[in-house]
Amino acid sequence: MKITVDLDLCQGHAACQEEAPGIFTVPKHGKVEILCATPDPDARAAVEAAVRYCPTRALSITE
């Protein structure tokens, strides 16, 4: 699993950070930063939730 982000779409809502704080961080007035682009399989559920709840659909997962 690899996480990718489209920074043109990201608006810094931080929903991803709320769902997977060890994988994503969003600085105040900033855009998402991926802390681990290829997380362990045990983080999959949290990463999928982060992708699902991103209001701008800026995140995606590729296998």
mmCIF file as Biopython writes it, N, C-alpha, C and O atoms, coordinates in Angstrom:
data_model
#
loop_
_atom_site.group_PDB
_atom_site.id
_atom_site.type_symbol
_atom_site.label_atom_id
_atom_site.label_alt_id
_atom_site.label_comp_id
_atom_site.label_asym_id
_atom_site.label_entity_id
_atom_site.label_seq_id
_atom_site.pdbx_PDB_ins_code
_atom_site.Cartn_x
_atom_site.Cartn_y
_atom_site.Cartn_z
_atom_site.occupancy
_atom_site.B_iso_or_equiv
_atom_site.auth_seq_id
_atom_site.auth_asym_id
_atom_site.pdbx_PDB_model_num
ATOM 1   N N  . MET A ? 1  ? 0.852   -1.178 0.000  1.0 0.0 1  A 1 
ATOM 2   C CA . MET A ? 1  ? 0.000   0.000  0.000  1.0 0.0 1  A 1 
ATOM 3   C C  . MET A ? 1  ? 0.896   1.239  0.000  1.0 0.0 1  A 1 
ATOM 4   O O  . MET A ? 1  ? 1.847   1.334  0.776  1.0 0.0 1  A 1 
ATOM 5   N N  . LYS A ? 2  ? 0.577   2.176  -0.876 1.0 0.0 2  A 1 
ATOM 6   C CA . LYS A ? 2  ? 1.278   3.454  -0.927 1.0 0.0 2  A 1 
ATOM 7   C C  . LYS A ? 2  ? 0.240   4.569  -0.924 1.0 0.0 2  A 1 
ATOM 8   O O  . LYS A ? 2  ? -0.765  4.492  -1.630 1.0 0.0 2  A 1 
ATOM 9   N N  . ILE A ? 3  ? 0.485   5.599  -0.131 1.0 0.0 3  A 1 
ATOM 10  C CA . ILE A ? 3  ? -0.425  6.740  -0.033 1.0 0.0 3  A 1 
ATOM 11  C C  . ILE A ? 3  ? 0.105   7.855  -0.923 1.0 0.0 3  A 1 
ATOM 12  O O  . ILE A ? 3  ? 1.298   8.158  -0.922 1.0 0.0 3  A 1 
ATOM 13  N N  . THR A ? 4  ? -0.799  8.455  -1.677 1.0 0.0 4  A 1 
ATOM 14  C CA . THR A ? 4  ? -0.434  9.626  -2.468 1.0 0.0 4  A 1 
ATOM 15  C C  . THR A ? 4  ? -1.408  10.754 -2.149 1.0 0.0 4  A 1 
ATOM 16  O O  . THR A ? 4  ? -2.545  10.523 -1.737 1.0 0.0 4  A 1 
ATOM 17  N N  . VAL A ? 5  ? -0.933  11.975 -2.349 1.0 0.0 5  A 1 
ATOM 18  C CA . VAL A ? 5  ? -1.758  13.154 -2.078 1.0 0.0 5  A 1 
ATOM 19  C C  . VAL A ? 5  ? -1.677  14.103 -3.265 1.0 0.0 5  A 1 
ATOM 20  O O  . VAL A ? 5  ? -0.618  14.280 -3.867 1.0 0.0 5  A 1 
ATOM 21  N N  . ASP A ? 6  ? -2.798  14.703 -3.586 1.0 0.0 6  A 1 
ATOM 22  C CA . ASP A ? 6  ? -2.852  15.757 -4.590 1.0 0.0 6  A 1 
ATOM 23  C C  . ASP A ? 6  ? -2.919  17.075 -3.814 1.0 0.0 6  A 1 
ATOM 24  O O  . ASP A ? 6  ? -3.982  17.471 -3.336 1.0 0.0 6  A 1 
ATOM 25  N N  . LEU A ? 7  ? -1.782  17.742 -3.699 1.0 0.0 7  A 1 
ATOM 26  C CA . LEU A ? 7  ? -1.720  18.970 -2.905 1.0 0.0 7  A 1 
ATOM 27  C C  . LEU A ? 7  ? -2.522  20.112 -3.505 1.0 0.0 7  A 1 
ATOM 28  O O  . LEU A ? 7  ? -2.839  21.079 -2.811 1.0 0.0 7  A 1 
ATOM 29  N N  . ASP A ? 8  ? -2.856  20.011 -4.796 1.0 0.0 8  A 1 
ATOM 30  C CA . ASP A ? 8  ? -3.722  21.021 -5.399 1.0 0.0 8  A 1 
ATOM 31  C C  . ASP A ? 8  ? -5.149  20.921 -4.851 1.0 0.0 8  A 1 
ATOM 32  O O  . ASP A ? 8  ? -5.869  21.918 -4.800 1.0 0.0 8  A 1 
ATOM 33  N N  . LEU A ? 9  ? -5.553  19.714 -4.443 1.0 0.0 9  A 1 
ATOM 34  C CA . LEU A ? 9  ? -6.894  19.506 -3.892 1.0 0.0 9  A 1 
ATOM 35  C C  . LEU A ? 9  ? -6.955  19.724 -2.383 1.0 0.0 9  A 1 
ATOM 36  O O  . LEU A ? 9  ? -7.995  20.125 -1.859 1.0 0.0 9  A 1 
ATOM 37  N N  . CYS A ? 10 ? -5.861  19.467 -1.686 1.0 0.0 10 A 1 
ATOM 38  C CA . CYS A ? 10 ? -5.854  19.558 -0.221 1.0 0.0 10 A 1 
ATOM 39  C C  . CYS A ? 10 ? -6.134  20.986 0.226  1.0 0.0 10 A 1 
ATOM 40  O O  . CYS A ? 10 ? -5.555  21.946 -0.282 1.0 0.0 10 A 1 
ATOM 41  N N  . GLN A ? 11 ? -7.048  21.096 1.204  1.0 0.0 11 A 1 
ATOM 42  C CA . GLN A ? 11 ? -7.375  22.405 1.777  1.0 0.0 11 A 1 
ATOM 43  C C  . GLN A ? 11 ? -7.047  22.475 3.267  1.0 0.0 11 A 1 
ATOM 44  O O  . GLN A ? 11 ? -7.395  23.449 3.935  1.0 0.0 11 A 1 
ATOM 45  N N  . GLY A ? 12 ? -6.380  21.449 3.789  1.0 0.0 12 A 1 
ATOM 46  C CA . GLY A ? 12 ? -5.941  21.476 5.177  1.0 0.0 12 A 1 
ATOM 47  C C  . GLY A ? 12 ? -7.015  21.259 6.214  1.0 0.0 12 A 1 
ATOM 48  O O  . GLY A ? 12 ? -6.905  21.783 7.323  1.0 0.0 12 A 1 
ATOM 49  N N  . HIS A ? 13 ? -8.063  20.499 5.892  1.0 0.0 13 A 1 
ATOM 50  C CA . HIS A ? 13 ? -9.144  20.245 6.845  1.0 0.0 13 A 1 
ATOM 51  C C  . HIS A ? 13 ? -8.702  19.353 8.009  1.0 0.0 13 A 1 
ATOM 52  O O  . HIS A ? 13 ? -9.304  19.396 9.082  1.0 0.0 13 A 1 
ATOM 53  N N  . ALA A ? 14 ? -7.670  18.557 7.807  1.0 0.0 14 A 1 
ATOM 54  C CA . ALA A ? 14 ? -7.071  17.681 8.827  1.0 0.0 14 A 1 
ATOM 55  C C  . ALA A ? 14 ? -7.926  16.483 9.221  1.0 0.0 14 A 1 
ATOM 56  O O  . ALA A ? 14 ? -7.704  15.902 10.284 1.0 0.0 14 A 1 
ATOM 57  N N  . ALA A ? 15 ? -8.885  16.100 8.406  1.0 0.0 15 A 1 
ATOM 58  C CA . ALA A ? 15 ? -9.650  14.885 8.692  1.0 0.0 15 A 1 
ATOM 59  C C  . ALA A ? 15 ? -8.724  13.669 8.672  1.0 0.0 15 A 1 
ATOM 60  O O  . ALA A ? 15 ? -8.904  12.738 9.458  1.0 0.0 15 A 1 
ATOM 61  N N  . CYS A ? 16 ? -7.749  13.676 7.790  1.0 0.0 16 A 1 
ATOM 62  C CA . CYS A ? 16 ? -6.801  12.563 7.700  1.0 0.0 16 A 1 
ATOM 63  C C  . CYS A ? 16 ? -5.989  12.445 8.989  1.0 0.0 16 A 1 
ATOM 64  O O  . CYS A ? 16 ? -5.748  11.341 9.475  1.0 0.0 16 A 1 
ATOM 65  N N  . GLN A ? 17 ? -5.579  13.555 9.525  1.0 0.0 17 A 1 
ATOM 66  C CA . GLN A ? 17 ? -4.804  13.567 10.765 1.0 0.0 17 A 1 
ATOM 67  C C  . GLN A ? 17 ? -5.628  13.027 11.917 1.0 0.0 17 A 1 
ATOM 68  O O  . GLN A ? 17 ? -5.097  12.338 12.789 1.0 0.0 17 A 1 
ATOM 69  N N  . GLU A ? 18 ? -6.907  13.326 11.935 1.0 0.0 18 A 1 
ATOM 70  C CA . GLU A ? 18 ? -7.786  12.815 12.984 1.0 0.0 18 A 1 
ATOM 71  C C  . GLU A ? 18 ? -7.946  11.304 12.878 1.0 0.0 18 A 1 
ATOM 72  O O  . GLU A ? 18 ? -8.004  10.615 13.896 1.0 0.0 18 A 1 
ATOM 73  N N  . GLU A ? 19 ? -8.018  10.787 11.665 1.0 0.0 19 A 1 
ATOM 74  C CA . GLU A ? 19 ? -8.215  9.345  11.449 1.0 0.0 19 A 1 
ATOM 75  C C  . GLU A ? 19 ? -6.937  8.545  11.622 1.0 0.0 19 A 1 
ATOM 76  O O  . GLU A ? 19 ? -6.977  7.429  12.139 1.0 0.0 19 A 1 
ATOM 77  N N  . ALA A ? 20 ? -5.803  9.092  11.202 1.0 0.0 20 A 1 
ATOM 78  C CA . ALA A ? 20 ? -4.529  8.365  11.252 1.0 0.0 20 A 1 
ATOM 79  C C  . ALA A ? 20 ? -3.396  9.320  11.640 1.0 0.0 20 A 1 
ATOM 80  O O  . ALA A ? 20 ? -2.587  9.696  10.793 1.0 0.0 20 A 1 
ATOM 81  N N  . PRO A ? 21 ? -3.336  9.709  12.903 1.0 0.0 21 A 1 
ATOM 82  C CA . PRO A ? 21 ? -2.360  10.723 13.323 1.0 0.0 21 A 1 
ATOM 83  C C  . PRO A ? 21 ? -0.904  10.301 13.180 1.0 0.0 21 A 1 
ATOM 84  O O  . PRO A ? 21 ? -0.033  11.164 13.079 1.0 0.0 21 A 1 
ATOM 85  N N  . GLY A ? 22 ? -0.617  9.034  13.168 1.0 0.0 22 A 1 
ATOM 86  C CA . GLY A ? 22 ? 0.763   8.586  12.986 1.0 0.0 22 A 1 
ATOM 87  C C  . GLY A ? 22 ? 1.204   8.579  11.539 1.0 0.0 22 A 1 
ATOM 88  O O  . GLY A ? 22 ? 2.389   8.425  11.243 1.0 0.0 22 A 1 
ATOM 89  N N  . ILE A ? 23 ? 0.251   8.746  10.637 1.0 0.0 23 A 1 
ATOM 90  C CA . ILE A ? 23 ? 0.537   8.685  9.199  1.0 0.0 23 A 1 
ATOM 91  C C  . ILE A ? 23 ? 0.489   10.076 8.579  1.0 0.0 23 A 1 
ATOM 92  O O  . ILE A ? 23 ? 1.273   10.382 7.681  1.0 0.0 23 A 1 
ATOM 93  N N  . PHE A ? 24 ? -0.421  10.916 9.048  1.0 0.0 24 A 1 
ATOM 94  C CA . PHE A ? 24 ? -0.621  12.251 8.469  1.0 0.0 24 A 1 
ATOM 95  C C  . PHE A ? 24 ? -0.463  13.339 9.527  1.0 0.0 24 A 1 
ATOM 96  O O  . PHE A ? 24 ? -0.767  13.129 10.701 1.0 0.0 24 A 1 
ATOM 97  N N  . THR A ? 25 ? 0.009   14.486 9.101  1.0 0.0 25 A 1 
ATOM 98  C CA . THR A ? 25 ? -0.006  15.674 9.939  1.0 0.0 25 A 1 
ATOM 99  C C  . THR A ? 25 ? -0.395  16.860 9.066  1.0 0.0 25 A 1 
ATOM 100 O O  . THR A ? 25 ? -0.047  16.917 7.886  1.0 0.0 25 A 1 
ATOM 101 N N  . VAL A ? 26 ? -1.106  17.789 9.648  1.0 0.0 26 A 1 
ATOM 102 C CA . VAL A ? 26 ? -1.518  18.987 8.925  1.0 0.0 26 A 1 
ATOM 103 C C  . VAL A ? 26 ? -1.152  20.188 9.792  1.0 0.0 26 A 1 
ATOM 104 O O  . VAL A ? 26 ? -1.783  20.428 10.822 1.0 0.0 26 A 1 
ATOM 105 N N  . PRO A ? 27 ? -0.130  20.943 9.379  1.0 0.0 27 A 1 
ATOM 106 C CA . PRO A ? 27 ? 0.242   22.112 10.163 1.0 0.0 27 A 1 
ATOM 107 C C  . PRO A ? 27 ? -0.860  23.172 10.117 1.0 0.0 27 A 1 
ATOM 108 O O  . PRO A ? 27 ? -1.651  23.223 9.175  1.0 0.0 27 A 1 
ATOM 109 N N  . LYS A ? 28 ? -0.895  23.996 11.126 1.0 0.0 28 A 1 
ATOM 110 C CA . LYS A ? 28 ? -1.900  25.059 11.169 1.0 0.0 28 A 1 
ATOM 111 C C  . LYS A ? 28 ? -1.767  25.911 9.909  1.0 0.0 28 A 1 
ATOM 112 O O  . LYS A ? 28 ? -0.677  26.376 9.576  1.0 0.0 28 A 1 
ATOM 113 N N  . HIS A ? 29 ? -2.871  26.108 9.224  1.0 0.0 29 A 1 
ATOM 114 C CA . HIS A ? 29 ? -2.933  26.874 7.974  1.0 0.0 29 A 1 
ATOM 115 C C  . HIS A ? 29 ? -2.047  26.263 6.891  1.0 0.0 29 A 1 
ATOM 116 O O  . HIS A ? 29 ? -1.473  26.982 6.074  1.0 0.0 29 A 1 
ATOM 117 N N  . GLY A ? 30 ? -1.937  24.926 6.887  1.0 0.0 30 A 1 
ATOM 118 C CA . GLY A ? 30 ? -1.104  24.258 5.894  1.0 0.0 30 A 1 
ATOM 119 C C  . GLY A ? 30 ? -1.828  23.134 5.208  1.0 0.0 30 A 1 
ATOM 120 O O  . GLY A ? 30 ? -3.038  22.964 5.357  1.0 0.0 30 A 1 
ATOM 121 N N  . LYS A ? 31 ? -1.077  22.376 4.459  1.0 0.0 31 A 1 
ATOM 122 C CA . LYS A ? 31 ? -1.615  21.220 3.742  1.0 0.0 31 A 1 
ATOM 123 C C  . LYS A ? 31 ? -1.025  19.951 4.339  1.0 0.0 31 A 1 
ATOM 124 O O  . LYS A ? 31 ? -0.022  19.989 5.052  1.0 0.0 31 A 1 
ATOM 125 N N  . VAL A ? 32 ? -1.657  18.839 4.040  1.0 0.0 32 A 1 
ATOM 126 C CA . VAL A ? 32 ? -1.262  17.560 4.608  1.0 0.0 32 A 1 
ATOM 127 C C  . VAL A ? 32 ? 0.191   17.232 4.282  1.0 0.0 32 A 1 
ATOM 128 O O  . VAL A ? 32 ? 0.696   17.510 3.194  1.0 0.0 32 A 1 
ATOM 129 N N  . GLU A ? 33 ? 0.835   16.630 5.269  1.0 0.0 33 A 1 
ATOM 130 C CA . GLU A ? 33 ? 2.156   16.053 5.092  1.0 0.0 33 A 1 
ATOM 131 C C  . GLU A ? 33 ? 2.026   14.583 5.446  1.0 0.0 33 A 1 
ATOM 132 O O  . GLU A ? 33 ? 1.501   14.231 6.502  1.0 0.0 33 A 1 
ATOM 133 N N  . ILE A ? 34 ? 2.504   13.733 4.562  1.0 0.0 34 A 1 
ATOM 134 C CA . ILE A ? 34 ? 2.453   12.294 4.812  1.0 0.0 34 A 1 
ATOM 135 C C  . ILE A ? 34 ? 3.719   11.925 5.581  1.0 0.0 34 A 1 
ATOM 136 O O  . ILE A ? 34 ? 4.831   12.116 5.090  1.0 0.0 34 A 1 
ATOM 137 N N  . LEU A ? 35 ? 3.542   11.404 6.776  1.0 0.0 35 A 1 
ATOM 138 C CA . LEU A ? 35 ? 4.674   11.021 7.610  1.0 0.0 35 A 1 
ATOM 139 C C  . LEU A ? 35 ? 5.241   9.669  7.202  1.0 0.0 35 A 1 
ATOM 140 O O  . LEU A ? 35 ? 6.427   9.403  7.398  1.0 0.0 35 A 1 
ATOM 141 N N  . CYS A ? 36 ? 4.398   8.822  6.638  1.0 0.0 36 A 1 
ATOM 142 C CA . CYS A ? 36 ? 4.819   7.489  6.217  1.0 0.0 36 A 1 
ATOM 143 C C  . CYS A ? 36 ? 4.008   7.117  4.982  1.0 0.0 36 A 1 
ATOM 144 O O  . CYS A ? 36 ? 2.839   6.751  5.095  1.0 0.0 36 A 1 
ATOM 145 N N  . ALA A ? 37 ? 4.619   7.207  3.807  1.0 0.0 37 A 1 
ATOM 146 C CA . ALA A ? 37 ? 3.898   6.963  2.556  1.0 0.0 37 A 1 
ATOM 147 C C  . ALA A ? 37 ? 3.606   5.483  2.314  1.0 0.0 37 A 1 
ATOM 148 O O  . ALA A ? 37 ? 2.719   5.146  1.530  1.0 0.0 37 A 1 
ATOM 149 N N  . THR A ? 38 ? 4.343   4.606  2.979  1.0 0.0 38 A 1 
ATOM 150 C CA . THR A ? 38 ? 4.115   3.161  2.839  1.0 0.0 38 A 1 
ATOM 151 C C  . THR A ? 38 ? 3.970   2.547  4.232  1.0 0.0 38 A 1 
ATOM 152 O O  . THR A ? 38 ? 4.885   1.883  4.718  1.0 0.0 38 A 1 
ATOM 153 N N  . PRO A ? 39 ? 2.818   2.770  4.873  1.0 0.0 39 A 1 
ATOM 154 C CA . PRO A ? 39 ? 2.624   2.293  6.242  1.0 0.0 39 A 1 
ATOM 155 C C  . PRO A ? 39 ? 2.484   0.774  6.323  1.0 0.0 39 A 1 
ATOM 156 O O  . PRO A ? 39 ? 2.238   0.095  5.326  1.0 0.0 39 A 1 
ATOM 157 N N  . ASP A ? 40 ? 2.649   0.273  7.531  1.0 0.0 40 A 1 
ATOM 158 C CA . ASP A ? 40 ? 2.469   -1.156 7.795  1.0 0.0 40 A 1 
ATOM 159 C C  . ASP A ? 40 ? 1.018   -1.555 7.537  1.0 0.0 40 A 1 
ATOM 160 O O  . ASP A ? 40 ? 0.111   -0.730 7.648  1.0 0.0 40 A 1 
ATOM 161 N N  . PRO A ? 41 ? 0.806   -2.822 7.195  1.0 0.0 41 A 1 
ATOM 162 C CA . PRO A ? 41 ? -0.566  -3.294 6.932  1.0 0.0 41 A 1 
ATOM 163 C C  . PRO A ? 41 ? -1.528  -3.091 8.100  1.0 0.0 41 A 1 
ATOM 164 O O  . PRO A ? 41 ? -2.732  -2.947 7.886  1.0 0.0 41 A 1 
ATOM 165 N N  . ASP A ? 42 ? -1.019  -3.077 9.329  1.0 0.0 42 A 1 
ATOM 166 C CA . ASP A ? 42 ? -1.923  -2.897 10.472 1.0 0.0 42 A 1 
ATOM 167 C C  . ASP A ? 42 ? -2.505  -1.492 10.544 1.0 0.0 42 A 1 
ATOM 168 O O  . ASP A ? 42 ? -3.448  -1.257 11.300 1.0 0.0 42 A 1 
ATOM 169 N N  . ALA A ? 43 ? -1.965  -0.556 9.773  1.0 0.0 43 A 1 
ATOM 170 C CA . ALA A ? 43 ? -2.503  0.808  9.725  1.0 0.0 43 A 1 
ATOM 171 C C  . ALA A ? 43 ? -3.523  0.988  8.605  1.0 0.0 43 A 1 
ATOM 172 O O  . ALA A ? 43 ? -4.071  2.078  8.437  1.0 0.0 43 A 1 
ATOM 173 N N  . ARG A ? 44 ? -3.779  -0.059 7.847  1.0 0.0 44 A 1 
ATOM 174 C CA . ARG A ? 44 ? -4.633  0.041  6.668  1.0 0.0 44 A 1 
ATOM 175 C C  . ARG A ? 44 ? -6.018  0.601  6.979  1.0 0.0 44 A 1 
ATOM 176 O O  . ARG A ? 44 ? -6.492  1.481  6.261  1.0 0.0 44 A 1 
ATOM 177 N N  . ALA A ? 45 ? -6.669  0.123  8.014  1.0 0.0 45 A 1 
ATOM 178 C CA . ALA A ? 45 ? -8.031  0.581  8.325  1.0 0.0 45 A 1 
ATOM 179 C C  . ALA A ? 45 ? -8.048  2.082  8.610  1.0 0.0 45 A 1 
ATOM 180 O O  . ALA A ? 45 ? -8.954  2.785  8.161  1.0 0.0 45 A 1 
ATOM 181 N N  . ALA A ? 46 ? -7.061  2.577  9.347  1.0 0.0 46 A 1 
ATOM 182 C CA . ALA A ? 46 ? -6.997  4.009  9.654  1.0 0.0 46 A 1 
ATOM 183 C C  . ALA A ? 46 ? -6.718  4.824  8.398  1.0 0.0 46 A 1 
ATOM 184 O O  . ALA A ? 46 ? -7.298  5.892  8.204  1.0 0.0 46 A 1 
ATOM 185 N N  . VAL A ? 47 ? -5.831  4.322  7.547  1.0 0.0 47 A 1 
ATOM 186 C CA . VAL A ? 47 ? -5.510  5.033  6.301  1.0 0.0 47 A 1 
ATOM 187 C C  . VAL A ? 47 ? -6.726  5.058  5.377  1.0 0.0 47 A 1 
ATOM 188 O O  . VAL A ? 47 ? -7.023  6.090  4.775  1.0 0.0 47 A 1 
ATOM 189 N N  . GLU A ? 48 ? -7.427  3.940  5.260  1.0 0.0 48 A 1 
ATOM 190 C CA . GLU A ? 48 ? -8.635  3.904  4.435  1.0 0.0 48 A 1 
ATOM 191 C C  . GLU A ? 48 ? -9.684  4.886  4.957  1.0 0.0 48 A 1 
ATOM 192 O O  . GLU A ? 48 ? -10.373 5.530  4.166  1.0 0.0 48 A 1 
ATOM 193 N N  . ALA A ? 49 ? -9.811  5.006  6.275  1.0 0.0 49 A 1 
ATOM 194 C CA . ALA A ? 49 ? -10.754 5.968  6.848  1.0 0.0 49 A 1 
ATOM 195 C C  . ALA A ? 49 ? -10.323 7.391  6.517  1.0 0.0 49 A 1 
ATOM 196 O O  . ALA A ? 49 ? -11.161 8.237  6.205  1.0 0.0 49 A 1 
ATOM 197 N N  . ALA A ? 50 ? -9.034  7.658  6.583  1.0 0.0 50 A 1 
ATOM 198 C CA . ALA A ? 50 ? -8.526  8.990  6.247  1.0 0.0 50 A 1 
ATOM 199 C C  . ALA A ? 50 ? -8.829  9.334  4.797  1.0 0.0 50 A 1 
ATOM 200 O O  . ALA A ? 50 ? -9.234  10.457 4.496  1.0 0.0 50 A 1 
ATOM 201 N N  . VAL A ? 51 ? -8.637  8.380  3.903  1.0 0.0 51 A 1 
ATOM 202 C CA . VAL A ? 51 ? -8.930  8.600  2.480  1.0 0.0 51 A 1 
ATOM 203 C C  . VAL A ? 51 ? -10.431 8.824  2.286  1.0 0.0 51 A 1 
ATOM 204 O O  . VAL A ? 51 ? -10.843 9.728  1.558  1.0 0.0 51 A 1 
ATOM 205 N N  . ARG A ? 52 ? -11.232 8.006  2.935  1.0 0.0 52 A 1 
ATOM 206 C CA . ARG A ? 52 ? -12.693 8.086  2.794  1.0 0.0 52 A 1 
ATOM 207 C C  . ARG A ? 52 ? -13.250 9.410  3.301  1.0 0.0 52 A 1 
ATOM 208 O O  . ARG A ? 52 ? -14.156 9.974  2.688  1.0 0.0 52 A 1 
ATOM 209 N N  . TYR A ? 53 ? -12.719 9.914  4.414  1.0 0.0 53 A 1 
ATOM 210 C CA . TYR A ? 53 ? -13.267 11.117 5.029  1.0 0.0 53 A 1 
ATOM 211 C C  . TYR A ? 53 ? -12.616 12.421 4.572  1.0 0.0 53 A 1 
ATOM 212 O O  . TYR A ? 53 ? -12.991 13.496 5.039  1.0 0.0 53 A 1 
ATOM 213 N N  . CYS A ? 54 ? -11.655 12.334 3.674  1.0 0.0 54 A 1 
ATOM 214 C CA . CYS A ? 54 ? -11.052 13.558 3.141  1.0 0.0 54 A 1 
ATOM 215 C C  . CYS A ? 54 ? -12.110 14.319 2.349  1.0 0.0 54 A 1 
ATOM 216 O O  . CYS A ? 54 ? -12.605 13.809 1.344  1.0 0.0 54 A 1 
ATOM 217 N N  . PRO A ? 55 ? -12.469 15.535 2.782  1.0 0.0 55 A 1 
ATOM 218 C CA . PRO A ? 55 ? -13.565 16.249 2.124  1.0 0.0 55 A 1 
ATOM 219 C C  . PRO A ? 55 ? -13.276 16.671 0.690  1.0 0.0 55 A 1 
ATOM 220 O O  . PRO A ? 55 ? -14.206 16.921 -0.078 1.0 0.0 55 A 1 
ATOM 221 N N  . THR A ? 56 ? -12.007 16.755 0.319  1.0 0.0 56 A 1 
ATOM 222 C CA . THR A ? 56 ? -11.674 17.173 -1.048 1.0 0.0 56 A 1 
ATOM 223 C C  . THR A ? 56 ? -11.158 16.022 -1.909 1.0 0.0 56 A 1 
ATOM 224 O O  . THR A ? 56 ? -10.787 16.225 -3.065 1.0 0.0 56 A 1 
ATOM 225 N N  . ARG A ? 57 ? -11.135 14.811 -1.342 1.0 0.0 57 A 1 
ATOM 226 C CA . ARG A ? 57 ? -10.658 13.622 -2.067 1.0 0.0 57 A 1 
ATOM 227 C C  . ARG A ? 57 ? -9.211  13.782 -2.543 1.0 0.0 57 A 1 
ATOM 228 O O  . ARG A ? 57 ? -8.855  13.342 -3.636 1.0 0.0 57 A 1 
ATOM 229 N N  . ALA A ? 58 ? -8.387  14.416 -1.711 1.0 0.0 58 A 1 
ATOM 230 C CA . ALA A ? 58 ? -6.991  14.654 -2.070 1.0 0.0 58 A 1 
ATOM 231 C C  . ALA A ? 58 ? -6.099  13.450 -1.866 1.0 0.0 58 A 1 
ATOM 232 O O  . ALA A ? 58 ? -4.991  13.407 -2.400 1.0 0.0 58 A 1 
ATOM 233 N N  . LEU A ? 59 ? -6.562  12.459 -1.096 1.0 0.0 59 A 1 
ATOM 234 C CA . LEU A ? 59 ? -5.748  11.290 -0.768 1.0 0.0 59 A 1 
ATOM 235 C C  . LEU A ? 59 ? -6.185  10.074 -1.562 1.0 0.0 59 A 1 
ATOM 236 O O  . LEU A ? 59 ? -7.358  9.925  -1.905 1.0 0.0 59 A 1 
ATOM 237 N N  . SER A ? 60 ? -5.222  9.204  -1.849 1.0 0.0 60 A 1 
ATOM 238 C CA . SER A ? 60 ? -5.542  7.940  -2.495 1.0 0.0 60 A 1 
ATOM 239 C C  . SER A ? 60 ? -4.540  6.874  -2.065 1.0 0.0 60 A 1 
ATOM 240 O O  . SER A ? 60 ? -3.449  7.175  -1.582 1.0 0.0 60 A 1 
ATOM 241 N N  . ILE A ? 61 ? -4.944  5.625  -2.253 1.0 0.0 61 A 1 
ATOM 242 C CA . ILE A ? 61 ? -4.101  4.481  -1.945 1.0 0.0 61 A 1 
ATOM 243 C C  . ILE A ? 61 ? -3.871  3.704  -3.232 1.0 0.0 61 A 1 
ATOM 244 O O  . ILE A ? 61 ? -4.797  3.470  -4.008 1.0 0.0 61 A 1 
ATOM 245 N N  . THR A ? 62 ? -2.622  3.309  -3.445 1.0 0.0 62 A 1 
ATOM 246 C CA . THR A ? 62 ? -2.298  2.416  -4.558 1.0 0.0 62 A 1 
ATOM 247 C C  . THR A ? 62 ? -1.619  1.185  -3.977 1.0 0.0 62 A 1 
ATOM 248 O O  . THR A ? 62 ? -0.946  1.253  -2.948 1.0 0.0 62 A 1 
ATOM 249 N N  . GLU A ? 63 ? -1.804  0.086  -4.640 1.0 0.0 63 A 1 
ATOM 250 C CA . GLU A ? 63 ? -1.197  -1.171 -4.169 1.0 0.0 63 A 1 
ATOM 251 C C  . GLU A ? 63 ? 0.137   -1.418 -4.820 1.0 0.0 63 A 1 
ATOM 252 O O  . GLU A ? 63 ? 0.783   -2.428 -4.540 1.0 0.0 63 A 1 
#
